[in-house]
Amino acid sequence: MPDGAPATGYEIANAAIIDALRRAGVRVTVLGFTWPGKVPADPENTVVLGSVDVRTDSASPLQKIAWLTRAVFEGVTFSSVKLRGVSRDKVRAALKTIEPFDGYVLNAVPLAGAFEGLFDDKPSIFVAHNVEFRSADENAAAAHSPIQKLMYSREARLLGNLERRLCDKAEFVFTLADEDRAALGVEAAGKSAALPLVTPASTYMPAGKRAPAYDATLIGTWTWQPNRIGLEWFLDQVVPHLARDFTIAIAGSIAADLRSRHPRVSFVGRVPDAIAFVLSGRVVPLISRAGSGVQLKTIETFELGLPAVATFRSLRGIGAVPANCTVADDPVEFARALERSARSVRDIDGARFRREQLRALDHQLALGLRALGFQAERACA
């Protein structure tokens, strides 16, 4: 749940959606889990079920085995079983402390799947951050071992059934990319809408003119399989076509087996200021090749007005592509576009892009609220 410093795309999306609900006059109480050592940013409107670190890449082998064993035994997804450290009775009791409220916003599949059935007593909106079953299928296809393929295939099957049930029960479904509505089977008029998003990047005011230290900068959680698929494509197929003096810095957690033979590729790990790091590059490669939903790094780049070269997959959920963004899926074309952008840096004002995103976000959100019959100052948990 929000702790005031959103670090992942999921957390940034949550913050944007909660802010939009409150702009619409909805009283929002957030129920969920905190990261270990973190406290809620808005404790008066938050109910904490507990603290849990759900990251698979940093979990111990014993923890991973425990999660997998319980997930198989209980017939739930790997993502949902991580949240079953508290009982259904505790969740019921927590919901009673929020009363009275009019409905639920079920935010993605993990919590809703972990405690399925507990949220059926009131109307609900389901927020599908991604088409999770499709991402799991793609992960299975890209997996490097038979065990991984088996695990991702199992996850895809369970997620497909879970997402179908959640969408069927919901009065309205929000996706973060318009194409996801059809993938989830909710494209009918009056059943769903895609939510444009904004990020904290728009409030970042760099001191003076940019002085880039690299030709290109990339940042992300590269241990997350859809992100890894994009980075592997970039390192294996794009980077070999770049000039030997083209400098690339890659920040964020990364698997030890991801490396590059290009002499000017640097893996810099975690950085203290993600936006300052992105601004240190002349151009931003947007390299998504898998997954669904929206790419928050794409929105962040456009809000900052930075030059970019993007795959078509990186632009899902984006209405208007800025003039300083080049679109390319062919590796050679992508490399040439990066070199051109780095030679002639063209920053633009991203304020217009943000204004349009906010306007569209508020409009789309109102469609879902009207479907539930909510008016200003109504409540939601």
N, C-alpha and C positions, 0 to 999 in steps of 0.2 A: 504494500500500500504506500501511498505517497509519503516521502520523508523530507520533501523540500529540495532534494537534489537528484532529480531524475537522471539516471545514467544509461539506461537501456532504451531501445525503441519502444518496448512495451510500456515502460514507465512514462516516457514522454507522451505517448498516445493517451494513456490513462489521465494524465494531468490535463491535457487539452480537452478531453471529453467531459471530465468533472467540471472544469471551468465553464464549458459551454452550457452544461445543465444548470449551473448556478446562474449564469447570465440569463437563462430563460425563466428564472424564478422558481426553480425546483429546489426544495430542501433535500440535500444529499447527505446521507450518512454512509461512510465507507466501512465495510466489514471485510476483514481478511487478515493476512499475516504480514509481519514486518520482517525485514532482513535482521539477522542477529546483530545486536549492538546498535540498531537504528530505532528512532522513535518517530511516531507519526507527526507530520507537519501541522496537522489540524486536529489535535486530540479531542476537542469538544465535539467534533463531528465524525469520530472514528471509534470503532469497536474492534479491539485487537484479539484475535483468536489464539495467537502465539507467535513465536519467531521460528523461522525455518530458512535454511539455505538450500534452495532448490537446484543449484547449479550442478549438473552432472559432471562437468569436466574437472571440477575441484573436489568432488566427493572421493572418499577413500574407496578402495576396491570392496571392502566389506559392506560399506553403505550402499554401493551400487548393487551388490548381490542381494542385500536385504530388500531394497526397493523392488528389484526385478522379481524376487521370490514372492513378495506380498502381492505385487501387481498380477502375477499369473494366478496365484491362489484365489484372489478376490475378483478376478475377471475385470479389472479396470485398467485404464491407461497408465503408462509410466509417469506421465506428468501429474495425474490426479492422485496417485498413491502417495506421492511425496507430502501431500497436505492432510493425509489421514492420521496425523499424529494426535489429533483431537477427536473426541467422540461426536456422534450425531447429536447426542443430548446437549453437549456444550454449545453446539451451533444453534440448536433450538432455543436454548436459554439466552444466548447472545441476541438472537433476533427479537425476543420478547422485550429486551431492554430498549429497543429502538422504537417500539410501538408508541403512537399509531403512525403507520405509513401506508401508502397506497399501492406500491408495486416495487418490483425488483428490476435493477439493471444487472443482468448476469454477464460479467466481464470475462469473456473468453471461456475455454472449456475446462481448465484445471479444477477450479473450485466448484463450479457447477457439476462437473463430472464426479468429483470426490464425494459430494453430498447430494447426489441426484435424488429428487423427490421432495427435498426439504423446502424447495422454493415454488411449489406448485399451488400454494394456497392463495396467491395473489397474481394479478396479471404481471407479465414480465416483458422486458426488452432484452434481446440477446445481442451482445456485441461480439462479432466474429472478427478478431484481429487478423486471422489468416483462415484459409481453407486448410485446416490442419491435416485432414486425411490425405489431401493431395501432396502436401509437403512431405508427409511420412512416406508416401509412395516414391517420391523423387529421392528421398534419402536412401530408401531401400535400393533403388537402381544405382545410386552412386556409392553404395557401401563397399568397403574393401575386404570384408570377410563374410563367410556364410552365416556366422552368428549374428553379425550386425544386420545383414539382409533379413534374417528371420525375425529379429526384434522389431525392425522398422515395418516389416510387412504385417506383423501382429498389431502394431500400433495403428497402422493405417486402417485395418479392418475395424478395430474398436472405435477409432475416432470417427470414421464414416458413419457408423450407427449412432454414436453419441451426438454428433453434430446434427444429424437428421432429427433425432428426438428433440433436441433443444430448439431447433428452428420450428418444428411442428407445434411445440407448446407455446412458443413466444407469440405475443400479439404483434410484434414488429421486430425486424432484424436489421441491425446496422453492420455493414461491412466497411472496410477501409479502402477498398478498390471496387469500382463498379462491376468489373468482370467476375468478381467473387460471388455476386448475387446469383448468377446463373449456375455457377459451380456448386452452390449450396442448395439450388432448387427453390430460391425465394425471389425470383426476378419479377413475379407478378406485381402489378401496380397495387399500391397500398399495403404491401407486405414488407418491403425493405427499402433501404436507401444507403448510399455510400457516403461516408463522412470524410470530407477533406480535413486535414490536420495542420496544426502549426507547432513550432518547437520553440524552446527558449533562445534559440540562436538570434531571433529578431531583436532581443533586448541587449545583445552584446555590442558594445561600442568600442571598437579597437582604437588604440591611441595613435592617431596620426595615420599617415599613408602606410600601406602594407610594404614590408620588405621581405619577400619570400626567401626562404633558405633552401627550398627544394623545388624541383620541377613539378612533382606530383605528391600529394599526400592522401593516404587512405587510413581510416580508423574504423574499427568494428570489433565485435566479439566473433573472432574467426573460428572459435571452437564450436559455434552453433553451425550445424551441418549445412543449412542453406547458404549461409555466409561463406563457409569453407568451399563449397562448390564454386562460387563466384571467384574466390581468391585463387583457387587452383587453376581455373580457366585463365585468369589474368597472368599469373606467374608462368604457366606452361605455354600459353598460346599468344599472349600479347607482348609480354616483356621481351622475349627473344627478338622481336622486330624493332625494338627501340634502340636508338643510338647508344653507344657504349658510355657516353658522358651524360646521359639523361638520368637525373637523380630522383629516386623514389623513397619515401619514408612511409613505413607501415606501422601503425600503432594499434595496441590492443592485445588481448590474450590470443595466443596462437599455438597450435600444436607443434611439437618439436620436429615433426617430419615435413613441415612446410618450409621450403627453402628455395632460393633462386641462385642461379649461376651468374646472373647479371652483376657486374662489379659495383654498381651504384645503387643497389637495392639494400635498404637498411631496415631491420626490424627493431623498433625502439621500445616495445613493450607498453606498459601503461604510462600515460602522460598526465601531468597535474591539471591541465586545462585543455579539454578536447577541442573547443572551438578555436582557441589560439593556435593549436597544432594544425587544424585544417587550414587556417588562414596563412600558415607558413609555406603553403604550396602554391605554385602558379596556376595549377589546374587540378581539379578533383576528378579522378576516375570513379564512375558509378557503375559497378561491375556485377550487379545481380544477374544470376543465371537460373535461379530456382526459387521456390517459395511462392507465397501469395501475399495478400494484403498490400500495404503501402510500404515503401522504403523511406523511413524517417530521415536517413542520411541524404536522400535526394531533396526532400523538403528543406532540410537544414541548409544544404548547399545553395538552393535557390533563394532562400530568405537572406542569406549572406551576400547574394549577388555575385557569387564566384563562378569563374569559367568552369565548365564541366564537359566531359565526354561520357555518354551514358549508353548502356545497352537498352533495348526496348523494354526488357523486363524491369529495369530500374525505374521506369516511368509509369508503372501501373498506379492508378489512382491520381495521376497528375492531369489536370485539365489543360492548362496552357504552359508549354515549355518555353523558358526564357530564350532570348535571342543568342545568348552566349553559351548555350548548350548544344553540342553536336551529338547526334544519335548514330551509333554504329554497332552492329553485331559481329561483323567480320573482324577477326583479330588484327589483320594487317591494316584495315581502314581505321580501326580503333587506335592503333599505335601511331599512325600518321596524324590523326586528329589530335592526339595528345601532344605531339611534337609541335604542331601548328599553334595550338592554344598556349603552350608554354613559351613560344617565341614571341607571341603577341598577346599579352595578358589583357583581357577586357572585362574588368569588373563592372557590374551595373548596380543600380539601386534595387534592393530586394523588397522594399516597403510595399510596392504595388502588389507583388505576388502574395505577400502576407495578408494584405487587406482583402484580396479576392478570396483567399483561403478561409479567412474568418467569416466573411459574409456568407460564403457557401456552406460552411460548417453550421452556422446558426440556422440557416434556412432548412438544411437537411434534417437537423436535429428536431426542429419543430414538427416535421412530418411524423416522426415516431411518437412524439409526445401527444400529438393530436389523435393518433391512432388509439392511444390509451385513454383519451378523453381528459388528459391532464390540462389544467389551467395554471396560471401564475400562482406561485406560493403553495403548490401542492408538494407532497413529500415522496421521496423515493429512497430505497435502501439498496 
